[in-house]
């Protein structure tokens, strides 16, 4: 197998994955420099995720129309430009817009990178190539918090974004040399009205909920933006029924396994989006730790997620998707609520242990829900299923950040004081309670749903057939 192609793609995706995790550790330092409150910087996190949600659906169309190699290299360049603008930003508006530009590049890098791999790799080598490509998803979140904390503590936060520049240009150079040129095709005309409605639905809802409590803007502004976003979402539902080739086909939700897995995963990701926002802020603002100390603790969640990769297949084969997902959802909510009992006197080793367990439960849930989503989807629907799942994933993560920030702001206003430890505790309890609702769509699921993928019950069936 030619390893150079998946390794080049993996390096580019590692840059995008790591950048999305390092910023959470640096939020207080960036907020101090931009002279805003740390909670206000939720806009920087949500703008990045909204950009991903908006542009992921058209990435495949652009790769077909203009060439996957060309779009991949352009995506890296856009990400580099966004990184430079982040580093030189002097105001909140500049920083949020720069993060949005970064998200546009990231939205093209990940799906187009996978498309390049599929079109340049023999099917017999695909599993090994995909294994190389999953390295960024595993290592990026693991190294992001410690690296971000180290850079912020011992240098300045600006270097978090500057280090992307040489890595990005190296990726552009290597991909120009080693990535094969793939012939373009003429895809069907893009659904521009559908694209606009989805963009407005994602941006309006997330942005509106994010700014509804900002002191710089009247509440009516956030409420109006949220209402416009929800309205555009309903308009798109009607539009996609009439369009012959909608950008996202919601007919997939008629499939029981896809509907249950996607719905539960979307709810559960709200808490997953909230935790990386809440934990670094609590450790730094309420516990008094520096960014490096904070990062050396919060990376433990990714360590727990990494451990799942070694046992997930056996567990799902033994218990099936339904049982495992419900158990993981409940345990994930419990371990999230434990964060609400931590104090500055709590042993760091104990905090890390619970973060590992929490990361393990969340990873079990997402590994299972992702596999269940595609378990009963045919090849012709795979592209649509991937796009829908990716959009909902980014929107739910962004809503998690906005929701957590709203709880912190509301709690501090009601108490009449600045952010205190009790505000973070309340946020963790509420987020944990919301995540419990993720098991509701799974309760009515068939016990053998997705068994062709999980392997659950296969041994029993084979035994009965032999008898």
C-alpha positions in Angstrom: 0.0 0.0 0.0 1.2 3.5 -0.8 1.3 5.1 2.7 2.3 8.6 1.5 -1.2 9.7 0.5 -3.0 8.8 3.7 -0.1 10.2 5.8 -0.3 13.6 3.9 -4.1 13.7 4.5 -3.6 12.7 8.1 -1.2 15.5 8.8 -3.6 18.1 7.4 -6.5 16.7 9.3 -4.4 16.6 12.5 -3.8 20.3 12.2 -7.6 20.9 12.0 -8.4 18.5 14.8 -5.8 19.8 17.2 -6.7 23.4 16.5 -10.3 22.8 17.4 -9.2 21.6 20.9 -6.3 23.8 21.9 -8.4 27.0 21.8 -10.7 25.9 24.7 -7.6 25.8 27.1 -6.6 29.3 25.9 -10.0 31.0 26.3 -9.3 33.0 29.5 -5.9 34.3 28.1 -7.5 35.3 24.7 -10.4 37.0 26.5 -8.0 39.0 28.6 -6.1 40.3 25.6 -9.3 41.1 23.7 -10.7 42.8 26.8 -13.9 40.7 26.9 -15.3 38.2 29.3 -14.2 34.6 28.9 -17.8 33.4 28.4 -18.2 35.9 25.5 -15.6 33.9 23.6 -18.1 31.2 23.2 -18.8 33.0 19.9 -15.3 31.9 18.7 -16.1 28.3 19.4 -19.6 28.3 17.9 -18.6 30.3 14.8 -16.1 27.6 13.9 -18.6 24.8 14.3 -21.3 26.8 12.4 -18.9 27.2 9.5 -18.3 23.5 9.5 -22.1 22.8 9.5 -22.7 25.2 6.6 -19.9 24.2 4.2 -19.6 20.4 4.8 -22.7 19.6 2.6 -21.2 21.3 -0.5 -17.7 20.0 0.0 -18.4 16.8 -2.0 -20.0 18.8 -4.9 -17.1 21.2 -5.1 -14.6 18.3 -5.1 -16.5 16.7 -8.0 -16.8 20.0 -9.9 -13.3 21.5 -9.4 -11.2 18.4 -8.5 -10.7 16.9 -5.1 -6.9 17.6 -5.1 -7.5 21.3 -5.9 -10.2 21.8 -3.3 -8.1 20.0 -0.7 -5.1 22.3 -1.2 -7.4 25.4 -1.3 -9.0 24.2 1.9 -5.6 24.1 3.6 -4.8 27.6 2.3 -8.1 29.0 3.6 -7.3 27.4 7.0 -3.9 29.0 7.0 -5.3 32.4 6.2 -7.9 32.1 9.0 -5.1 31.0 11.4 -3.0 34.1 10.6 -6.0 36.4 11.0 -6.8 34.7 14.4 -3.3 35.4 15.6 -3.4 39.1 14.6 -7.0 39.8 15.8 -7.3 42.7 18.1 -11.1 42.7 18.7 -13.8 40.1 19.4 -15.4 40.7 16.0 -12.1 40.1 14.2 -11.4 37.0 16.1 -14.9 35.5 15.6 -14.8 36.2 11.8 -11.3 34.7 11.6 -12.5 31.5 13.3 -15.4 31.3 10.9 -12.9 31.5 8.0 -10.9 28.7 9.6 -14.0 26.6 9.9 -14.7 27.1 6.1 -11.2 25.6 5.5 -11.8 22.8 8.0 -15.2 22.0 6.5 -13.5 21.2 3.1 -10.4 19.4 4.5 -12.0 16.5 6.3 -14.7 15.2 3.9 -12.6 16.0 0.8 -9.6 14.2 2.4 -11.7 11.1 2.9 -12.9 11.4 -0.7 -9.4 11.6 -2.0 -8.4 8.5 0.0 -11.4 6.5 -1.4 -10.6 7.5 -5.0 -6.8 6.8 -4.8 -6.8 3.6 -2.7 -7.5 0.0 -3.8 -10.4 -1.5 -1.9 -8.1 -4.2 -0.5 -5.9 -1.5 1.1 -8.8 0.7 2.3 -9.0 -0.6 5.9 -5.2 0.1 6.5 -5.4 3.5 4.8 -8.4 4.5 6.9 -6.6 3.4 10.0 -3.8 5.9 9.2 -6.4 8.6 8.5 -8.1 8.1 11.9 -4.8 9.0 13.7 -5.7 12.7 13.8 -9.1 12.1 15.3 -7.5 10.1 18.1 -4.2 12.1 18.7 -5.5 15.6 18.0 -7.9 15.8 21.0 -5.3 14.0 23.2 -2.4 16.4 22.5 -4.5 19.6 22.0 -5.2 20.7 25.6 -1.6 20.1 26.9 0.0 21.8 23.8 -2.4 24.7 23.9 -1.9 25.1 27.7 1.9 24.9 27.3 2.0 27.5 24.5 -0.4 29.9 26.3 1.4 29.6 29.7 5.0 29.9 28.5 4.7 31.8 25.3 1.5 33.6 24.1 -1.8 32.3 22.8 -1.0 33.7 19.3 1.4 30.9 18.7 -1.5 28.4 18.8 -2.5 29.7 15.4 0.9 30.7 14.0 2.2 27.1 14.2 -0.5 26.1 11.7 1.2 28.2 9.0 4.4 26.1 8.4 2.5 22.8 8.9 -0.2 24.0 6.4 2.3 25.1 3.7 4.1 21.8 4.1 0.8 20.0 3.5 0.1 22.1 0.4 3.6 21.4 -1.0 3.5 17.7 -0.3 0.0 17.2 -1.6 0.9 19.0 -4.8 3.8 16.5 -5.3 2.3 13.2 -4.1 -1.5 13.4 -4.4 -2.6 12.1 -7.8 -4.8 14.3 -9.9 -8.4 13.0 -10.1 -10.6 13.8 -13.1 -13.4 16.2 -12.4 -17.0 15.2 -13.1 -20.1 17.2 -13.9 -22.3 16.8 -10.8 -26.0 17.8 -10.9 -26.7 21.5 -10.2 -26.3 22.3 -6.6 -29.4 23.1 -4.5 -28.6 26.7 -3.8 -31.9 27.6 -2.1 -31.5 24.6 0.1 -27.9 25.6 0.9 -29.1 29.1 1.8 -31.9 27.8 4.1 -29.6 25.3 5.9 -26.9 28.0 6.3 -29.5 30.4 7.8 -31.0 27.7 10.0 -27.6 26.7 11.5 -26.2 30.2 11.8 -29.4 31.9 13.0 -30.2 29.4 15.7 -26.7 29.0 17.1 -25.7 32.6 16.8 -29.0 33.8 18.2 -28.8 31.5 21.3 -25.2 32.6 21.7 -25.8 36.3 21.8 -29.2 36.4 23.4 -27.6 37.2 26.8 -24.6 39.3 25.7 -24.6 42.8 27.3 -23.3 44.3 24.1 -26.5 43.4 22.2 -30.2 43.8 23.2 -31.9 40.4 23.9 -34.3 41.1 21.0 -31.4 40.7 18.6 -30.6 37.2 19.7 -34.3 36.2 19.9 -34.9 37.5 16.4 -31.9 35.6 15.0 -33.0 32.4 16.7 -36.5 32.8 15.3 -35.2 33.3 11.8 -33.0 30.2 12.1 -35.9 28.1 13.3 -38.2 29.5 10.5 -35.5 28.7 7.9 -35.3 25.1 9.3 -39.0 24.6 8.8 -38.9 26.2 5.3 -36.1 23.7 4.4 -38.2 20.7 5.4 -40.9 21.8 2.9 -38.3 22.7 0.3 -36.5 19.3 0.3 -39.7 17.5 -0.2 -40.3 19.3 -3.5 -36.7 19.5 -4.8 -35.6 16.6 -7.1 -32.1 16.5 -5.6 -32.0 18.4 -2.2 -28.6 19.2 -0.7 -29.8 17.2 2.4 -32.5 14.6 2.0 -34.5 14.2 5.2 -36.2 11.0 3.8 -33.4 9.1 5.5 -35.2 9.7 8.8 -37.8 7.1 7.8 -35.1 4.5 8.6 -35.6 3.5 12.2 -32.0 2.8 13.0 -30.8 6.1 11.4 -33.5 8.1 13.1 -32.8 6.7 16.5 -29.0 6.9 16.3 -29.0 10.4 14.8 -31.6 11.8 17.2 -29.9 10.4 20.3 -26.4 11.4 19.1 -27.5 15.0 18.5 -28.9 15.3 22.0 -25.9 13.7 23.6 -23.5 15.9 21.7 -25.0 19.0 23.3 -23.3 17.9 26.6 -20.2 16.8 24.7 -19.9 20.3 23.2 -20.5 21.9 26.7 -17.8 19.9 28.6 -14.7 21.1 26.8 -15.9 24.6 27.2 -16.8 24.4 30.9 -14.0 22.3 32.3 -11.0 24.5 31.2 -12.8 27.6 32.4 -13.7 26.0 35.8 -10.1 24.8 36.3 -8.6 28.2 35.5 -11.2 30.7 36.8 -12.5 28.8 39.8 -9.6 26.6 40.7 -6.8 29.1 39.9 -4.8 26.8 37.7 -2.7 28.1 34.8 -3.5 27.0 31.2 -0.8 24.3 31.1 -2.0 22.7 34.4 -5.6 22.8 33.0 -4.6 21.2 29.8 -2.7 18.4 31.5 -5.9 17.5 33.3 -8.5 17.9 30.5 -6.6 15.8 28.0 -7.7 12.8 30.1 -11.2 12.7 28.4 -9.5 12.0 25.1 -7.4 9.3 26.7 -10.6 7.5 27.8 -12.0 7.9 24.2 -8.8 6.3 22.8 -9.2 3.3 25.1 -12.6 2.5 23.6 -11.1 1.8 20.2 -9.5 -1.4 21.5 -12.7 -3.0 23.0 -15.7 -1.4 21.2 -16.2 -4.2 18.6 -16.3 -7.0 21.2 -18.6 -5.1 23.5 -21.1 -4.3 20.7 -20.9 -7.9 19.5 -21.7 -9.2 23.0 -24.5 -6.8 24.0 -25.8 -5.2 20.8 -26.2 -1.5 19.9 -29.4 -0.8 22.0 -28.2 -2.1 25.3 -24.7 -0.6 25.0 -25.9 2.8 23.9 -28.5 3.1 26.7 -25.9 2.1 29.3 -23.3 4.4 27.8 -25.8 7.3 27.8 -26.8 6.8 31.4 -23.2 6.4 32.6 -22.1 9.3 30.5 -24.7 11.5 32.2 -23.6 10.3 35.7 -19.9 10.9 35.1 -20.7 14.4 33.7 -22.7 15.2 36.8 -19.7 14.2 39.0 -17.8 17.2 37.6 -20.3 19.3 39.6 -18.8 18.0 42.9 -15.1 18.9 42.1 -13.5 21.7 44.2 -10.0 23.2 44.3 -9.2 20.7 47.1 -10.2 17.7 45.0 -7.2 15.5 44.1 -6.1 16.0 40.5 -5.7 12.3 40.1 -9.3 11.8 41.1 -10.5 14.4 38.6 -8.4 12.8 35.8 -9.8 9.3 36.7 -13.4 10.6 36.3 -12.5 12.4 33.1 -11.1 9.2 31.7 -14.3 7.4 32.6 -16.5 10.1 31.2 -14.5 10.1 27.9 -14.8 6.4 27.7 -18.6 6.5 28.1 -19.0 9.3 25.6 -16.8 7.5 23.1 -18.7 4.3 23.5 -21.9 6.2 22.8 -20.6 8.0 19.7 -18.8 4.9 18.3 -22.1 3.0 18.6 -24.4 5.7 17.4 -22.2 6.4 14.3 -22.1 2.7 13.4 -25.8 2.3 14.0 -26.6 5.3 11.8 -25.0 3.6 8.7 -26.0 0.0 9.7 -29.1 -0.1 7.5 -28.2 2.5 4.9 -27.4 1.4 1.4 -24.4 2.7 -0.6 -26.6 5.0 -2.7 -27.6 6.9 0.5 -24.2 6.9 2.2 -23.2 10.3 1.0 -26.5 11.9 2.2 -26.3 10.1 5.5 -22.7 11.4 6.1 -23.7 15.0 5.2 -26.7 15.0 7.5 -24.8 13.4 10.4 -21.9 15.9 10.0 -24.2 18.9 9.9 -26.2 17.8 13.0 -22.9 16.9 14.8 -21.5 20.4 14.4 -24.7 22.2 15.2 -25.3 20.2 18.3 -21.7 20.8 19.5 -22.2 24.5 18.9 -25.5 24.5 20.8 -23.7 22.8 23.7 -21.3 25.6 24.0 -24.1 28.2 23.7 -26.2 26.4 26.2 -23.4 26.0 28.8 -22.5 29.7 28.4 -26.1 30.7 28.9 -26.3 28.7 32.1 -23.2 30.3 33.5 -24.4 33.8 32.5 -27.8 33.3 34.0 -26.5 31.8 37.2 -24.0 34.6 37.7 -26.7 37.3 37.0 -29.2 35.7 39.5 -26.5 35.5 42.2 -25.5 39.1 41.5 -21.7 38.3 41.4 -18.9 37.4 39.0 -18.5 33.7 38.0 -18.1 31.5 40.9 -17.5 27.7 41.4 -21.2 27.2 42.2 -22.1 28.5 38.7 -19.9 25.8 37.1 -21.4 23.1 39.3 -24.9 24.1 38.3 -24.0 24.1 34.6 -22.5 20.6 34.9 -25.7 19.3 36.7 -28.0 20.8 34.1 -25.9 19.6 31.1 -25.8 16.1 32.6 -29.6 16.1 33.0 -30.1 17.1 29.4 -27.8 14.4 28.1 -30.0 11.7 29.8 -32.7 12.5 27.3 -30.4 11.0 24.6 -31.5 7.5 25.7 -35.2 8.3 24.9 -35.0 7.7 21.1 -33.3 4.4 21.8 -35.9 2.9 24.1 -38.2 1.9 21.2 -35.4 0.6 19.1 -35.5 -3.1 18.1 -33.1 -5.1 20.3 -31.4 -6.6 17.1 -31.1 -3.2 15.3 -27.9 -3.0 13.4 -26.9 -6.6 14.2 -25.5 -7.0 10.7 -22.8 -4.5 11.7 -22.4 -5.2 15.4 -22.4 -9.0 15.0 -24.7 -9.3 18.1 -26.7 -12.5 18.0 -24.8 -13.8 15.0 -23.1 -16.6 16.9 -26.5 -17.7 18.3 -28.0 -17.8 14.8 -25.1 -19.7 13.4 -25.4 -22.3 16.3 -29.1 -22.8 15.7 -28.5 -23.2 11.9 -25.9 -25.8 12.6 -28.3 -27.8 14.8 
